[in-house]
Amino acid sequence: MPLQPLAEYELLAAQAHGHLCAGQILGLRMALHGMTLLGLDDPAGRDRKRLVCVVEIDRCMTDAIGVVTGCRLGKRALKFRDFGKAAATFCDLQENRAVRIAARESAKERAGALYPEIAGRNQQQMRAYREMPDEELFAIEWVRVTLGVEELPGYKAPRVVCAQCGEGVSFRREVVREGRPVCRACAGERYYGPA
């Protein structure tokens, strides 16, 4: 689907996320700006195989980015790096270039200054984030992103069976311990434990 006006994306974001908030609008604007900078006018359609997004926070903004770009975890086109920052990097795989866009901390204060008559920070920010120029909302940095072939959409490789727990491991995510392939959980990176 070719890029749409912000108001169209707001409707889609509210449906996808369950509500519309300032973080959603910020994510929509961020993704639209990223697509403009990369010159991609149909990220969820014709350009979908050339785009990968790396998001740095697991908040409302991230869902909105997916609405504009069509990038999803299940399609392996959305990558999550937990830096806790309102930032995302948009990678054009075909042209081997990427732009990282980070929300400026000053944008929140600016929203309050622009609309002091509006009660509630979220409502102030929603209105301001719709109207503020990209330069006031975002810091832009052209960057180089190196993704291993196993991180790319469409990558296929044989599954490896963990020598310790017997579960299958995809996309070269196993590690080798004492000459045997083991999953990351068995290698000590477990995020869960017995109940």
C-alpha positions as CSV (number, residue, x, y, z in Angstrom):
1,M,0.0,0.0,0.0
2,P,1.5,3.4,-1.0
3,L,2.2,5.8,1.8
4,Q,-1.0,7.3,3.2
5,P,-1.8,10.6,5.0
6,L,-1.1,10.6,8.8
7,A,-4.9,10.6,9.6
8,E,-5.3,7.3,7.7
9,Y,-2.5,5.7,9.6
10,E,-3.9,7.0,12.9
11,L,-7.1,4.9,12.2
12,L,-5.1,1.9,11.4
13,A,-2.8,2.3,14.4
14,A,-5.7,2.7,16.8
15,Q,-7.2,-0.6,15.4
16,A,-3.9,-2.5,15.5
17,H,-2.8,-1.2,19.0
18,G,-6.2,-0.8,20.7
19,H,-6.0,2.9,21.3
20,L,-4.4,6.1,19.9
21,C,-1.9,7.9,22.0
22,A,1.0,10.3,21.7
23,G,3.4,7.4,21.3
24,Q,1.4,6.0,18.4
25,I,1.5,9.4,16.6
26,L,5.2,9.7,17.3
27,G,5.8,6.3,15.8
28,L,3.7,7.0,12.8
29,R,5.6,10.3,12.1
30,M,8.9,8.6,12.7
31,A,8.2,5.9,10.2
32,L,6.8,8.3,7.6
33,H,9.9,10.4,7.9
34,G,12.1,7.4,7.6
35,M,10.4,6.3,4.5
36,T,10.6,9.8,3.0
37,L,14.3,10.0,3.8
38,L,14.9,6.6,2.2
39,G,12.7,7.4,-0.8
40,L,10.5,4.4,-0.2
41,D,6.9,5.2,-1.1
42,D,5.4,1.7,-0.8
43,P,7.0,0.0,2.2
44,A,4.2,-2.4,2.9
45,G,3.9,-3.3,-0.8
46,R,6.3,-3.0,-3.6
47,D,9.3,-2.1,-1.3
48,R,8.6,-4.6,1.4
49,K,11.5,-7.0,0.6
50,R,14.0,-4.2,0.8
51,L,13.1,-2.8,4.2
52,V,14.1,-3.9,7.7
53,C,13.4,-1.8,10.8
54,V,15.3,-2.0,14.1
55,V,13.3,-0.6,17.0
56,E,14.9,0.3,20.3
57,I,11.8,0.2,22.7
58,D,8.8,-2.1,23.2
59,R,6.2,0.6,23.6
60,C,3.3,2.0,21.6
61,M,5.6,3.7,19.1
62,T,6.8,0.3,17.9
63,D,3.3,-0.9,16.9
64,A,2.8,2.3,14.9
65,I,6.0,1.9,13.0
66,G,4.8,-1.6,11.9
67,V,1.5,0.0,10.6
68,V,3.4,2.3,8.3
69,T,6.2,0.0,7.2
70,G,4.6,-3.4,7.2
71,C,7.6,-4.7,9.1
72,R,6.7,-7.4,11.5
73,L,8.6,-9.8,13.8
74,G,7.0,-12.8,12.1
75,K,8.2,-11.6,8.7
76,R,11.7,-11.1,10.2
77,A,11.7,-7.5,8.9
78,L,11.3,-6.0,12.4
79,K,14.2,-6.3,14.8
80,F,14.1,-5.4,18.5
81,R,17.1,-4.2,20.3
82,D,16.1,-3.4,23.9
83,F,17.9,0.0,24.4
84,G,14.8,1.6,26.1
85,K,15.0,4.6,23.6
86,A,12.3,6.1,21.5
87,A,14.3,5.4,18.4
88,A,14.2,3.3,15.3
89,T,16.6,2.6,12.4
90,F,15.1,2.1,8.9
91,C,17.3,0.0,6.6
92,D,17.1,-0.1,2.8
93,L,18.7,-3.5,2.0
94,Q,18.7,-2.9,-1.7
95,E,20.7,0.4,-1.4
96,N,22.7,-0.7,1.6
97,R,21.9,2.4,3.6
98,A,20.1,3.2,6.9
99,V,18.8,6.1,8.8
100,R,18.3,6.1,12.6
101,I,15.6,8.4,13.9
102,A,15.4,9.3,17.6
103,A,12.7,11.3,19.3
104,R,14.0,14.5,20.8
105,E,13.5,14.8,24.6
106,S,12.7,18.4,24.0
107,A,9.6,17.5,22.0
108,K,7.6,16.7,25.2
109,E,8.4,20.0,26.7
110,R,7.7,21.8,23.4
111,A,4.3,20.1,23.3
112,G,3.4,21.6,26.7
113,A,4.6,25.0,25.7
114,L,2.6,24.9,22.4
115,Y,-0.7,23.9,23.9
116,P,-0.8,24.8,27.6
117,E,-4.6,25.3,27.3
118,I,-5.0,21.5,26.6
119,A,-5.5,19.5,29.8
120,G,-3.4,16.4,30.0
121,R,0.1,15.7,28.7
122,N,-1.0,12.9,26.3
123,Q,-3.5,15.2,24.6
124,Q,-1.0,18.1,24.4
125,Q,1.6,15.7,22.9
126,M,-0.9,14.1,20.4
127,R,-1.7,17.5,19.0
128,A,1.9,18.8,19.0
129,Y,3.3,15.6,17.4
130,R,0.8,15.9,14.6
131,E,1.9,19.4,13.8
132,M,5.6,19.9,14.8
133,P,8.2,19.9,12.1
134,D,10.2,16.7,11.7
135,E,13.4,18.7,12.8
136,E,11.8,19.6,16.1
137,L,10.5,16.0,16.8
138,F,13.5,14.0,15.7
139,A,17.3,13.7,15.6
140,I,18.4,12.1,12.3
141,E,21.6,10.1,11.8
142,W,22.6,8.2,8.7
143,V,24.2,4.9,9.9
144,R,25.5,1.6,8.7
145,V,23.7,-1.5,10.0
146,T,25.3,-4.9,9.6
147,L,22.9,-7.8,9.6
148,G,24.1,-11.3,9.3
149,V,22.5,-13.3,6.5
150,E,20.7,-15.4,9.2
151,E,18.8,-12.2,10.3
152,L,17.4,-11.3,6.9
153,P,13.8,-12.0,5.8
154,G,13.5,-15.2,3.8
155,Y,16.7,-16.8,5.2
156,K,16.5,-20.6,5.4
157,A,18.8,-22.9,7.2
158,P,18.5,-26.4,8.7
159,R,17.2,-26.5,12.2
160,V,19.7,-27.7,14.8
161,V,18.5,-29.9,17.8
162,C,19.9,-28.8,21.2
163,A,22.1,-31.6,22.5
164,Q,20.8,-30.9,26.1
165,C,17.0,-30.3,26.0
166,G,16.2,-31.7,22.5
167,E,14.4,-28.6,21.3
168,G,14.9,-27.4,17.7
169,V,16.8,-24.1,17.1
170,S,16.4,-22.1,14.0
171,F,18.4,-19.4,12.2
172,R,21.8,-20.2,13.6
173,R,20.8,-19.2,17.1
174,E,22.5,-22.2,18.7
175,V,25.8,-22.0,20.5
176,V,28.5,-24.6,20.7
177,R,29.5,-25.9,24.1
178,E,32.1,-28.6,24.4
179,G,31.7,-29.4,20.7
180,R,27.9,-29.9,20.9
181,P,25.2,-27.5,19.7
182,V,23.0,-26.2,22.5
183,C,20.1,-23.7,22.6
184,R,20.8,-20.3,24.3
185,A,18.6,-21.3,27.2
186,C,20.7,-24.4,28.0
187,A,23.8,-22.3,27.4
188,G,22.8,-20.1,30.4
189,E,20.8,-17.3,28.7
190,R,17.5,-18.6,30.1
191,Y,14.9,-15.9,30.8
192,Y,12.6,-18.4,32.6
193,G,12.9,-20.9,35.4
194,P,10.9,-23.8,36.9
195,A,7.7,-22.8,38.7
